[in-house]
């Protein structure tokens, strides 16, 4: 028997953005990520940037693409059913306290507002700002109802998250922040406590496992299918100009004293002089860099596109480099002091089929999974008692 209490709000931690931001922002957004790949493995196309952070509990939406890439999808400014032309804003105060009930469980106004904010951010990132109209809220609510139905079915079938799985995912989220204080500040800004985040993560993992174990039935994708997709979208499968760089980071807290900042800068300047004298960049990065994600690779960040780095100064210094092994001066960013080394530059242009074949296959399987998911939600809704008050 389900407890008739308010639903936990899983939207910040739910890694299933296709259930909310992806669905509402329309399926073409999913094309963006996969077809805009540069041909390397997903973990290599966009390596963790130095000190990059995000809201606790958030994960990249499956439809998110690297900035600057031209790919199949809707043009900037396109309208969707969640973003109708001429829509009139609806004030949050005009929303009822309980916007829907799913088998007796409440979906509250704050659940809807949180979900709507996630979708608005997603659409704005794609150049498609959405007006929070009645139509917009109804479509977001429709997807939240779908999530609730999946959560309930997962619970009914005994699909749960283990303590180890929860702890591992929480550690990954916390590790995305430079300090414990930054993590707690982000939690507070999101209106969360660590316990709430834990509860949300438990729900998210349970639904992910439910989908993987109960719904995933995608078969192998044929060569003809991937080739047909590529040929149809070839003119749009483009990569922007990118620069392959390595870096060494000497981290310093933005709130550090002037003396501490000066010490960090001096350490960076000393390392730069050693590099200019001929010492090996990769070895120094492994020994001295404060970026754990890249230091194990000798400071290698892979290819970086404009708009992909978290700091304008870092981007400017990256694209100012032009010659193999060229070193930047010490660059100050919000994360500390960096030394960059140029490896190579890749001009903008179409991506060869062989480089994106695997990614296209993944996309097709992802689309098949989305359809299975939509069918399951439709089936569950047909048997559920759903009351909507919006």
C-alpha positions in Angstrom: 0.0 0.0 0.0 1.4 3.4 -1.0 1.5 6.1 1.7 -0.7 9.0 0.8 1.9 11.6 1.5 3.4 14.3 -0.7 5.8 13.0 -3.4 9.5 13.5 -2.7 10.7 15.9 -5.3 13.2 14.0 -7.5 13.7 16.6 -10.2 17.1 18.0 -9.1 18.6 14.6 -8.7 16.8 12.7 -11.3 19.2 11.6 -14.0 16.3 10.9 -16.3 16.0 14.4 -17.8 14.3 12.8 -20.8 11.4 12.4 -18.4 11.1 16.1 -17.9 13.4 18.5 -19.6 13.9 16.2 -22.5 10.2 15.4 -23.1 9.0 18.9 -22.7 11.8 20.4 -24.8 11.0 17.9 -27.6 12.8 14.9 -28.9 15.1 16.7 -31.3 17.1 17.9 -28.3 18.2 14.4 -27.8 19.7 14.3 -31.3 21.9 17.2 -30.3 24.1 15.2 -27.9 24.7 12.1 -29.9 25.0 13.5 -33.4 27.3 16.4 -32.3 29.9 14.0 -30.9 33.4 14.3 -32.2 33.8 10.6 -32.6 35.7 9.9 -29.4 34.2 8.2 -26.4 31.6 10.2 -24.4 34.0 10.6 -21.5 36.6 12.0 -23.8 34.7 14.4 -25.8 34.0 16.7 -22.9 36.5 16.0 -20.1 35.8 17.5 -16.7 36.9 21.1 -16.7 38.9 22.5 -13.9 36.8 23.1 -10.9 33.6 22.9 -12.8 30.5 22.8 -10.6 26.8 22.4 -10.9 23.7 22.3 -8.7 23.9 19.4 -6.2 21.8 16.5 -7.5 21.8 17.7 -11.1 23.0 15.7 -14.0 23.5 16.6 -17.6 20.3 16.2 -19.6 20.6 13.4 -22.2 19.8 16.1 -24.8 22.5 18.5 -23.8 25.1 19.2 -26.4 28.5 20.8 -26.3 28.2 24.5 -26.9 28.8 25.8 -30.4 28.0 22.5 -32.2 25.6 22.5 -35.1 23.5 19.4 -35.1 20.0 18.2 -36.1 17.3 19.8 -34.0 15.2 22.8 -33.8 16.6 26.2 -34.6 17.0 28.9 -31.9 13.7 30.5 -31.1 11.6 27.6 -32.3 8.3 27.1 -30.5 7.0 23.9 -28.9 3.8 22.8 -27.2 5.7 23.8 -24.0 6.6 27.1 -25.5 3.7 28.3 -27.6 3.8 31.5 -29.5 1.9 34.4 -27.9 1.6 32.6 -24.5 0.6 34.7 -21.5 2.6 34.2 -18.3 0.8 32.7 -15.3 1.9 33.9 -11.9 2.9 31.2 -9.4 0.5 32.7 -6.9 -2.4 31.6 -9.2 -1.4 28.0 -9.0 -3.3 25.8 -6.5 -1.4 24.4 -3.5 -1.9 20.9 -4.8 -1.7 20.8 -8.6 -2.5 17.1 -9.0 -2.9 13.7 -7.3 -1.6 10.4 -8.5 -3.2 7.4 -6.9 -3.8 9.6 -3.9 -0.3 11.1 -3.7 -0.1 14.9 -3.8 2.0 16.8 -6.3 2.3 20.2 -4.8 2.8 23.6 -6.3 6.5 23.7 -5.3 7.0 20.4 -7.1 5.6 21.9 -10.3 7.6 25.2 -9.9 10.8 23.2 -9.4 10.2 21.1 -12.5 9.2 24.2 -14.5 12.4 25.9 -13.5 14.5 22.9 -14.7 12.7 22.9 -18.1 13.0 26.7 -18.5 16.8 26.5 -17.8 17.1 23.7 -20.4 15.2 25.5 -23.1 17.0 28.8 -22.4 20.4 27.0 -22.9 19.1 25.9 -26.3 18.1 29.5 -27.2 14.4 28.7 -26.8 13.2 30.7 -23.7 9.8 29.5 -22.5 7.0 31.6 -21.1 5.6 30.1 -17.9 2.0 30.0 -19.3 -0.9 27.7 -18.3 0.0 25.5 -21.3 3.7 25.3 -20.2 2.8 24.4 -16.6 0.3 21.7 -17.8 2.9 20.1 -20.0 5.5 20.1 -17.3 2.9 18.7 -14.8 2.1 15.9 -17.3 5.7 14.8 -17.2 5.9 15.0 -13.4 2.9 12.8 -13.3 4.7 10.3 -15.5 7.7 10.3 -13.1 5.4 9.7 -10.2 3.7 6.8 -11.9 7.1 5.2 -12.6 8.2 5.8 -9.0 5.1 4.1 -7.8 5.5 1.1 -10.1 9.1 0.7 -9.2 8.2 0.6 -5.6 5.3 -1.8 -6.2 7.7 -4.2 -8.1 10.3 -4.0 -5.3 12.9 -2.1 -7.3 15.0 -0.1 -4.8 18.4 1.6 -4.4 21.0 0.2 -2.1 22.8 2.3 0.5 26.1 1.8 -1.4 24.5 3.0 -4.7 23.1 6.1 -3.0 26.4 6.9 -1.2 28.4 6.5 -4.4 26.2 8.9 -6.3 26.1 11.4 -3.5 29.9 11.3 -3.3 30.1 12.0 -7.1 27.8 15.0 -6.7 29.7 16.4 -3.8 33.0 15.9 -5.6 31.8 18.3 -8.4 32.3 21.2 -5.9 35.6 22.7 -5.0 34.8 22.8 -1.3 32.3 21.5 1.2 31.1 25.0 1.8 30.4 25.5 -1.9 28.4 22.2 -1.9 26.3 23.3 1.1 25.7 26.8 -0.4 24.4 25.2 -3.5 22.1 22.9 -1.5 20.7 25.9 0.4 20.1 27.8 -2.9 18.2 24.8 -4.2 16.1 24.7 -1.0 17.6 21.3 0.0 19.2 19.6 2.9 21.6 16.7 2.6 18.8 14.3 3.8 16.4 15.6 1.1 19.1 15.1 -1.5 19.7 11.6 -0.2 16.0 10.9 -0.5 15.8 12.3 -4.0 18.9 10.3 -5.1 17.2 7.1 -3.7 14.1 7.7 -5.8 16.2 8.6 -8.9 18.3 5.4 -8.7 15.2 3.3 -8.1 13.6 4.6 -11.3 16.7 4.2 -13.3 17.1 0.6 -12.2 13.4 0.0 -12.9 13.8 1.3 -16.5 17.0 -0.7 -17.0 15.6 -4.0 -15.6 11.9 -3.8 -16.5 11.7 -1.7 -19.7 15.0 -1.7 -21.6 14.4 -4.0 -24.6 16.4 -2.2 -27.4 17.9 -4.5 -29.9 21.1 -4.1 -32.0 21.1 -1.2 -34.4 21.9 -2.1 -38.0 24.7 -0.6 -40.1 22.0 0.5 -42.5 20.1 2.4 -39.8 23.1 4.3 -38.6 24.2 5.1 -42.2 20.7 6.3 -43.1 20.6 8.6 -40.1 24.0 10.0 -41.0 23.1 10.6 -44.6 19.9 12.3 -43.7 21.6 14.7 -41.2 25.1 14.9 -42.6 24.8 18.7 -43.3 24.1 19.3 -39.7 26.5 16.9 -38.1 29.2 19.5 -37.5 32.0 20.1 -35.0 33.1 23.6 -34.0 36.7 24.8 -34.0 38.3 23.2 -31.0 41.7 23.3 -29.3 43.4 20.4 -27.6 45.1 21.6 -24.4 46.8 20.5 -21.2 46.8 22.5 -18.0 48.2 22.7 -14.5 45.9 24.2 -11.9 47.0 25.7 -8.6 43.7 25.9 -6.8 42.9 28.8 -4.5 39.7 29.7 -2.8 38.1 32.9 -4.1 37.7 34.0 -0.5 41.3 33.3 0.4 43.4 36.1 1.8 45.6 38.3 -0.5 48.6 36.6 1.0 47.3 33.1 0.2 46.5 34.2 -3.4 49.9 35.6 -3.8 51.5 32.4 -2.6 49.4 30.4 -5.1 50.3 32.7 -8.0 54.0 32.5 -7.0 53.8 28.7 -7.1 52.3 28.9 -10.6 54.9 31.3 -11.8 57.7 29.0 -10.5 56.1 26.1 -12.3 55.9 28.2 -15.5 59.6 29.0 -15.3 60.4 25.3 -14.9 58.4 24.5 -18.0 60.0 27.3 -20.0 63.3 25.8 -19.0 62.3 22.5 -20.6 60.8 20.3 -17.9 58.1 17.9 -19.0 54.6 19.3 -18.8 52.9 16.0 -18.2 55.2 15.1 -15.3 54.8 18.5 -13.6 51.0 18.3 -14.0 51.0 14.9 -12.3 53.2 16.1 -9.5 51.7 19.6 -8.9 48.3 20.1 -10.4 45.3 20.5 -8.1 42.8 19.3 -10.8 42.4 15.6 -9.9 40.4 14.8 -13.0 43.2 15.8 -15.4 46.4 15.4 -13.5 46.3 11.7 -13.9 46.4 12.3 -17.6 49.3 14.7 -17.4 47.0 17.6 -17.3 45.3 16.6 -20.6 41.8 18.2 -21.1 41.2 16.9 -24.6 39.6 19.2 -27.1 37.9 22.3 -25.9 35.3 24.3 -27.9 34.3 27.9 -27.3 31.6 28.1 -24.6 32.5 24.7 -23.2 34.8 26.0 -20.4 33.4 27.3 -17.1 35.5 30.6 -17.1 35.9 33.3 -19.8 39.5 33.9 -18.9 40.3 30.2 -19.3 38.7 30.1 -22.7 40.4 33.3 -23.9 43.8 31.9 -22.9 43.0 28.5 -24.6 42.1 30.0 -28.0 45.1 32.5 -27.9 47.5 29.5 -28.2 48.5 28.6 -31.7 51.7 26.6 -31.8 52.5 23.1 -30.7 53.8 23.0 -27.1 53.2 26.7 -26.7 52.7 27.8 -23.1 50.3 30.4 -21.8 51.2 32.9 -19.1 49.8 32.2 -15.7 46.0 32.6 -16.1 43.8 33.6 -13.1 40.2 32.2 -13.0 37.6 31.7 -10.3 39.3 28.4 -9.5 42.9 29.6 -9.1 45.9 29.9 -11.4 46.4 27.9 -14.5 49.2 27.2 -17.0 48.0 26.0 -20.4 49.9 24.1 -23.1 48.7 23.9 -26.7 48.6 20.4 -28.3 46.7 20.9 -31.5 43.8 22.7 -33.2 40.9 21.1 -35.0 39.0 23.3 -37.5 35.3 23.4 -37.7 33.7 21.1 -40.2 31.6 18.0 -40.9 32.4 14.9 -38.7 33.2 11.7 -40.7 30.7 8.9 -40.5 33.2 6.5 -38.9 33.8 8.9 -36.0 30.1 9.1 -35.1 28.8 5.7 -36.1 28.9 4.3 -32.6 27.3 7.5 -31.2 24.5 7.4 -33.7 23.8 3.8 -32.8 23.6 4.8 -29.2 21.1 7.6 -30.1 18.9 5.2 -32.0 18.8 2.9 -29.0 18.1 5.8 -26.8 15.2 6.8 -28.9 13.8 3.3 -28.8 14.1 3.3 -25.0 12.3 6.7 -24.9 9.4 5.2 -26.9 9.2 2.2 -24.6 9.2 4.5 -21.6 6.5 6.7 -23.1 4.4 3.6 -23.8 4.8 2.3 -20.2 3.8 5.7 -18.7 0.7 5.7 -21.0 -0.1 2.2 -19.8 0.3 3.1 -16.2 -1.8 6.3 -16.5 -4.6 4.3 -18.1 -4.9 2.2 -15.0 -4.2 5.0 -12.4 -6.4 7.5 -10.7 -4.9 10.8 -11.8 -6.6 14.1 -10.7 -5.4 17.4 -12.2 -6.3 20.7 -10.6 -4.6 23.0 -13.0 
